[in-house]
Amino acid sequence: MTSIDRARFVRACGLSELEEDTPKRVELDGTPVSVVKTEGEVFAIHDICSHANVSLSEGEVEDCQIECWLHGSAFDLRTGKPSGLPATRPVPVYPVKIEGDDVLVSLTQES
C-alpha cells in the first residue's frame, strides 16, 4: 500500500468551480491551499509563498507554475520548487484525486 492509498482525502471544491489557469483558494483543516486546473490536470499547492507571507492564489498561472504576485517568484505546481529568486525554499504540494465533480485533496505531502 502506497502513502497515497493511506492518505485522507477531503473535498476541496467542485471541478466545475475551477477555471483554467485561475487559482482557487480553499482552507482544509486550517491549512490554506491553492487548487489549480491547468494543462489538463488539477494541482494543489500550499497557498502561502515561502519567501513572503502572501497568498499564491492571487498570482498568475502559466507553464504549470504559479507566480507570487508580490515579488514574482514562481513555483512548479508539480513539485513546489521555486524557479527563481527571491524565493529559495519550495512550498508543499498535495495529492489530488477527482471523483465525479469533486476535487479531493490530501494534506499528506507528496515526496
Contacts in CASP RR format, 6 or more apart in sequence:
PFRMAT RR
TARGET T0000
AUTHOR 0000-0000-0000
METHOD contacts of the structure
MODEL  1
MTSIDRARFVRACGLSELEEDTPKRVELDGTPVSVVKTEGEVFAIHDICS
HANVSLSEGEVEDCQIECWLHGSAFDLRTGKPSGLPATRPVPVYPVKIEG
DDVLVSLTQES
3 108 0 8 1.000
3 111 0 8 1.000
4 95 0 8 1.000
4 106 0 8 1.000
4 108 0 8 1.000
4 110 0 8 1.000
6 108 0 8 1.000
7 95 0 8 1.000
7 106 0 8 1.000
7 108 0 8 1.000
8 106 0 8 1.000
8 107 0 8 1.000
8 108 0 8 1.000
9 95 0 8 1.000
9 97 0 8 1.000
9 104 0 8 1.000
9 105 0 8 1.000
9 106 0 8 1.000
10 28 0 8 1.000
10 29 0 8 1.000
10 104 0 8 1.000
10 105 0 8 1.000
10 106 0 8 1.000
10 107 0 8 1.000
11 102 0 8 1.000
11 103 0 8 1.000
11 104 0 8 1.000
12 26 0 8 1.000
12 28 0 8 1.000
12 33 0 8 1.000
12 35 0 8 1.000
12 44 0 8 1.000
12 103 0 8 1.000
12 104 0 8 1.000
12 105 0 8 1.000
13 24 0 8 1.000
13 26 0 8 1.000
13 35 0 8 1.000
13 103 0 8 1.000
14 101 0 8 1.000
14 102 0 8 1.000
14 103 0 8 1.000
15 37 0 8 1.000
15 42 0 8 1.000
15 98 0 8 1.000
15 100 0 8 1.000
15 101 0 8 1.000
15 102 0 8 1.000
15 103 0 8 1.000
16 101 0 8 1.000
17 24 0 8 1.000
18 24 0 8 1.000
18 35 0 8 1.000
18 36 0 8 1.000
18 37 0 8 1.000
18 42 0 8 1.000
18 103 0 8 1.000
19 37 0 8 1.000
20 37 0 8 1.000
20 38 0 8 1.000
21 36 0 8 1.000
21 37 0 8 1.000
21 38 0 8 1.000
21 60 0 8 1.000
21 61 0 8 1.000
21 62 0 8 1.000
22 36 0 8 1.000
22 37 0 8 1.000
22 61 0 8 1.000
23 34 0 8 1.000
23 35 0 8 1.000
23 36 0 8 1.000
23 56 0 8 1.000
23 57 0 8 1.000
23 58 0 8 1.000
23 59 0 8 1.000
23 61 0 8 1.000
23 66 0 8 1.000
24 34 0 8 1.000
24 35 0 8 1.000
24 36 0 8 1.000
24 57 0 8 1.000
25 32 0 8 1.000
25 33 0 8 1.000
25 34 0 8 1.000
25 35 0 8 1.000
25 47 0 8 1.000
25 55 0 8 1.000
25 57 0 8 1.000
26 32 0 8 1.000
26 33 0 8 1.000
26 34 0 8 1.000
26 35 0 8 1.000
26 105 0 8 1.000
27 33 0 8 1.000
28 105 0 8 1.000
28 107 0 8 1.000
29 107 0 8 1.000
31 46 0 8 1.000
31 107 0 8 1.000
32 46 0 8 1.000
32 47 0 8 1.000
32 48 0 8 1.000
32 55 0 8 1.000
33 44 0 8 1.000
33 45 0 8 1.000
33 46 0 8 1.000
33 47 0 8 1.000
33 94 0 8 1.000
33 105 0 8 1.000
33 107 0 8 1.000
34 44 0 8 1.000
34 45 0 8 1.000
34 46 0 8 1.000
34 47 0 8 1.000
34 55 0 8 1.000
34 56 0 8 1.000
34 57 0 8 1.000
34 66 0 8 1.000
35 42 0 8 1.000
35 43 0 8 1.000
35 44 0 8 1.000
35 96 0 8 1.000
35 103 0 8 1.000
35 105 0 8 1.000
36 42 0 8 1.000
36 43 0 8 1.000
36 44 0 8 1.000
36 45 0 8 1.000
36 61 0 8 1.000
36 66 0 8 1.000
36 77 0 8 1.000
37 43 0 8 1.000
38 61 0 8 1.000
38 64 0 8 1.000
38 77 0 8 1.000
39 64 0 8 1.000
42 96 0 8 1.000
42 98 0 8 1.000
42 103 0 8 1.000
43 64 0 8 1.000
43 77 0 8 1.000
43 78 0 8 1.000
43 93 0 8 1.000
43 96 0 8 1.000
44 93 0 8 1.000
44 94 0 8 1.000
44 95 0 8 1.000
44 96 0 8 1.000
44 103 0 8 1.000
44 105 0 8 1.000
45 56 0 8 1.000
45 66 0 8 1.000
45 75 0 8 1.000
45 77 0 8 1.000
45 80 0 8 1.000
45 91 0 8 1.000
45 92 0 8 1.000
45 93 0 8 1.000
45 94 0 8 1.000
46 56 0 8 1.000
46 91 0 8 1.000
46 92 0 8 1.000
46 93 0 8 1.000
46 94 0 8 1.000
47 55 0 8 1.000
47 56 0 8 1.000
47 57 0 8 1.000
48 54 0 8 1.000
48 55 0 8 1.000
48 56 0 8 1.000
48 91 0 8 1.000
49 55 0 8 1.000
49 56 0 8 1.000
49 68 0 8 1.000
49 70 0 8 1.000
49 71 0 8 1.000
49 73 0 8 1.000
49 75 0 8 1.000
49 87 0 8 1.000
49 91 0 8 1.000
50 75 0 8 1.000
50 82 0 8 1.000
50 87 0 8 1.000
50 88 0 8 1.000
50 89 0 8 1.000
50 90 0 8 1.000
50 91 0 8 1.000
51 68 0 8 1.000
51 71 0 8 1.000
51 73 0 8 1.000
51 82 0 8 1.000
51 86 0 8 1.000
51 87 0 8 1.000
51 88 0 8 1.000
51 89 0 8 1.000
52 68 0 8 1.000
52 70 0 8 1.000
52 71 0 8 1.000
54 68 0 8 1.000
54 69 0 8 1.000
54 70 0 8 1.000
56 66 0 8 1.000
56 68 0 8 1.000
56 75 0 8 1.000
56 91 0 8 1.000
57 66 0 8 1.000
58 69 0 8 1.000
59 66 0 8 1.000
59 67 0 8 1.000
59 68 0 8 1.000
59 69 0 8 1.000
60 66 0 8 1.000
60 67 0 8 1.000
60 69 0 8 1.000
61 67 0 8 1.000
61 77 0 8 1.000
64 76 0 8 1.000
64 77 0 8 1.000
64 78 0 8 1.000
65 74 0 8 1.000
65 75 0 8 1.000
65 76 0 8 1.000
65 77 0 8 1.000
65 83 0 8 1.000
66 74 0 8 1.000
66 75 0 8 1.000
66 77 0 8 1.000
67 73 0 8 1.000
67 74 0 8 1.000
67 75 0 8 1.000
68 74 0 8 1.000
68 75 0 8 1.000
68 87 0 8 1.000
71 86 0 8 1.000
71 87 0 8 1.000
72 86 0 8 1.000
73 82 0 8 1.000
73 83 0 8 1.000
73 84 0 8 1.000
73 85 0 8 1.000
73 86 0 8 1.000
73 87 0 8 1.000
74 82 0 8 1.000
74 83 0 8 1.000
74 84 0 8 1.000
75 81 0 8 1.000
75 82 0 8 1.000
75 83 0 8 1.000
75 87 0 8 1.000
75 90 0 8 1.000
75 91 0 8 1.000
76 82 0 8 1.000
76 83 0 8 1.000
77 93 0 8 1.000
78 93 0 8 1.000
79 90 0 8 1.000
79 93 0 8 1.000
80 90 0 8 1.000
80 91 0 8 1.000
80 92 0 8 1.000
80 93 0 8 1.000
81 90 0 8 1.000
82 88 0 8 1.000
82 89 0 8 1.000
82 90 0 8 1.000
92 109 0 8 1.000
93 109 0 8 1.000
93 110 0 8 1.000
94 105 0 8 1.000
94 106 0 8 1.000
94 107 0 8 1.000
94 108 0 8 1.000
94 109 0 8 1.000
94 110 0 8 1.000
95 105 0 8 1.000
95 106 0 8 1.000
95 108 0 8 1.000
95 110 0 8 1.000
96 103 0 8 1.000
96 104 0 8 1.000
96 105 0 8 1.000
97 104 0 8 1.000
97 106 0 8 1.000
98 104 0 8 1.000
END
